[in-house]
Amino acid sequence: MNLGENSRRHIHFFLKWVSGPDVEICCFWGRMYCRSMCFNHWSSEERLDGKTVIITGANTGIGKETARDLARRGARIIMACRDLERAEEAQADILEDTGNENVIIRKLDLSDTRSIRTFADLINKEEKQVNILINNAGIMMCPYSKTADGFEMQLGVNHLGHFLLTYLLLDLIKHSAPARIVVVASVAHTWTGLRLDDINSEQNYDSMKAYGQSKLANVLFAHSLAKRLQGTGVSVFSLHPGVVQSDLWRHQHQCIQVAVKIFRIFTKTTVEGAQTTIYCAVEPGLESQSGGYFRYTLGATLSFT
């Protein structure tokens, strides 16, 4: 299989990604085990009865596992999804698993501001409260395309769509305080800076850098929003879920997908990948760390501000 320079570079970054803090090697009984075999799920008996949670992209991956966990805790779950067919399948699975019948689906396409505004209008009319908003949905290193409003797709979906959604729901969220906004970012935010002179990557598109830019925007947004919301009772957190076995890799070159499968043992399952999101949504006493960036490492969740 011949590799182009771009594919080699992406594989190099993938290997660097999975060989970082998320895949530290653990020694146990004189033998070496990769980090993913050393995971302990974060454990908490915290309940969310009477709380309303919105999760974008809740029909698959860590979004679905987050919805499943919070449904078990008694929350009203609003699955905000673009693909309604897959959302219905996920909803049925969560209902069967948790017994929580208060799990509903609402249409949301983060690549179209009209869909975002329609969704937000519906939530503001139907819901009395939104206690937790989890901005989870995302797209990673896809071929170049633009949203319905002309933004580069990764920046548009990962950041700008969630930015608008949060803004439109913010009054309801503040009215529901104490409340939390959780932004699923990535360590990819360290890959690049904000290219303000070519924010839509029209002059030069690098799918990896565009993804990193969108994740950097996530982290900066969460940090800035936390400052603006001081004193309102609304806390904001961003996080790196780790390198997760999910369909986020679907747009990658065949060679990269092979590398992902080879190094699968070093990555997290979707259940493991959801733990940091769940922690930020549920753990009591995090209000003092609003604006912080969290990652899960070796059985402990660490905060970076």
Summary of the structure (lengths in Angstrom):
residues: 305
radius of gyration: 18.7
end to end distance: 42.9
largest distance: 59.4
contacts: 1027
relative contact order: 0.16
helix: 48%
strand: 17%
